[in-house]
Amino acid sequence: MRPLVSAVLAGLLLAASAPGATAAAPAANPPIYLAFLWHMHQPIYWPYESILATEAAGRYGYSVVDIHNQRVGPYTAWPRDAVQKGITAGMGHFGAQVSFSGSLIENLDELEAGGNGNFQGWKSPWNAIRAQSTTLGNPRLDLVGFGYHHPLMGVIETADLRRQVQAHRVRLTGEIAGGASHGMFPPENAFASRMIPALEAEGIHWVLVDNVHFDRAAHGYPFSTAGNLYEPNLADVRDPDPGD
């Protein structure tokens, strides 16, 4: 489980895939936009048990509570502090996104209710930065849509996909101020066009996908065994070499 991941991301506009949509001609020198996303997730470690019950039952050879205690900063104040530095530096448009799974929120609420001192008032930093806006009136920190239990959305049924998005939205907006986001970070960056109708039905206007997913689909991708990525599946290499 990755407590904190930052990435350069490319936005996929869902409207561009709608029937009848036409692609605009590329500009000679198109601007490059960067977005930052921090990904926060922990699962429900044992079905139908709270994290404290799982800990007390000794289900694993390690402490599921300690996993959360080791990530206090990412789950509480670090994102707020990072965005605040941009505000202090006078960056009028500076902001970031966070994907925060429903199961993680559930765990943190349970730890807080159980008296864990690391997570007392854990939502306060999130609410504080969510009250800040950019010079264009956008949220300084956008808590983007996600699936409650981190599902791979491209391989689950449409009805299940929508339930996961709905459950996440209810939990998130019920506890942290700022309203629902119109964007989404799909778990594991896994995106398929078959997801679009369900996401549109849930009010999702855009999706964030890591740039490496586009790079790997292009001929000429400089794959190396020295890297930390698997070799691209040749069936996915369908785009021209951008260097040609």
Secondary structure by P-SEA (a helix, b strand, c coil): cccbbbbbbbbbccccccccccccccccbbbbbbbbbbbbbcccccccccaaaaaaaccccccaaaaaaacccccccaaaaaaaaaaaaccccccbbbbbbaaaaaaaaaaaaaccccccccaaaaaaaaaccccccccccccccccccccccccccaaaaaaaaaaaaaaaaaccccccccccccccccccccaaaaaaaacccbbbbcaaaaaaaccccccccccccccccccccccccccc
